[in-house]
């Protein structure tokens, strides 16, 4: 039994590490992927760089954002951090 004690502690530490660090990160990544897949024309978004704009056009991998002054900028979908709610 003494020989199993370190193994049990190691397994227990891994389980705790998984549920405290890995699992929440996986859930967050899944939410972000779903949000990026659900983007629609007209949504107001914030990019990972902090740019605020409205989706003007989009395809499978890119989006075109338009600013308040009418400037159009092209970004990868993965650059969208969040959708702003009005």
Secondary structure as GFF3:
##gff-version 3
##sequence-region A 1 86
A	DSSP	alpha_helix	2	17	.	.	.	ID=ss1
A	DSSP	pi_helix	18	22	.	.	.	ID=ss2
A	DSSP	alpha_helix	23	37	.	.	.	ID=ss3
A	DSSP	beta_strand	44	47	.	.	.	ID=ss4
A	DSSP	beta_strand	52	58	.	.	.	ID=ss5
A	DSSP	beta_strand	62	66	.	.	.	ID=ss6
A	DSSP	beta_strand	72	76	.	.	.	ID=ss7
A	DSSP	three_ten_helix	77	79	.	.	.	ID=ss8
A	DSSP	beta_strand	80	83	.	.	.	ID=ss9
###
